[in-house]
Amino acid sequence: MLAAPGGDTVPTDPDLAFEPKWDGFRAIVFRSADRVVIQGRGGDDLAYAFPEVVDAIRRELPDRVVVDGELIVIQDGRLEFSVLGSRLRPRTDARTIQRLADQHPATLVVFDLLALGDDVFMDRPYAQRRDSLEALVSTEAAIRITPMTRDRTIAARWFEEFEGGGLDGLIVKDVDSTYQPGKRVMRKIKHRRTLDAVVAGWRPHAKEPDQVASLLLGLYDDEGRLHHIGAASGLSAALRRELTEDLRPLLLDGDAVHPWRDETSTARRPGGANRWNRGREQTWHALRPDRVAEVAYDQFEGDRLRHVAAWQRWRPDRSPQSCTYAQAPELEAIDVDAVLHGEF
């Protein structure tokens, strides 16, 4: 069961349930005797990479059970998706897998019950499935049940406060809804903000490599270094052609000086590992960093955007040097462990 975009405002409809939106690996968990399968979104079994979670499932969840949840890693009280991503190693690298499990243990957060024994729960209303799930899951450290509220006021507070722990917004469910695999019957509520960023490069379109596919964005720090913070994409064919022509005069030769070509610089540059490329090399073209664009985004993750931004417009009234990290929201840190223990 998937979630469709639901805007950036907590809805007021009656008969809704609200849960935090976790930033991790979605996982359908199957347990039958000692066999455990942790099925990721792509259908792969991730159990080999998370032996500590498999052990906890065997200890804590009953036999012949299927639950829906999310694998997360918590460090210093906040979610760390990049650390979670580092847990995926080749199956043959058993020593490293165990070392990472010891150093960066994952937590399974469960939020739905699909089957138990001979009983299938998917046709039952969410409210009934939730009650059954709460009766099933105890306080085992590696397995937690996601918080849930039907109070919109509490949900609105969660939406504002939980971002400080790295959470990704809210999931909204109709209390009478059934579990429908592959269908977007839930809603996800996410923050929506805008910022002005320097356009200092672009990546080519896979099918039309002479055209812009995404714009590489930068912000200046207090020391005047231009850091790569992410990309803006999702451009229509017409907009790709327009931006390609707009940026052509700014395109730099391969040997031209550019702040992201200086390998001695400590500024963040394109091409590094992120949550999408897993370290794969990505071609990009350098631009003279003279233009400023307004983009829409949801959240920062450290010194970069958590997700791809959306192009809005050019900002000819802004100088590139005025585009700094001062635009990033200041969030009060919260403890994700406290969230999972119901202390918010």
VENTAQUI-V426054 format. One record per helix or strand of 2 or more residues. SS is the DSSP state (A for helix, B for strand). FROM is the first residue (numbers start at 1). LEN is the number of residues. Records with the same first field share a line. If there is no record, write none. Layout:
# VENTAQUI-V426054
SS->FROM-LEN / FROM-LEN
This chain:
# VENTAQUI-V426054
B->2-4 / 16-5 / 25-8 / 35-6 / 65-11 / 78-2 / 106-11 / 119-2 / 143-3 / 148-2 / 170-5 / 184-6 / 193-12 / 212-9 / 226-8 / 285-13 / 300-2 / 304-2 / 309-6
A->47-3 / 51-10 / 81-6 / 94-10 / 126-11 / 152-14 / 237-12 / 320-3 / 325-3 / 336-5
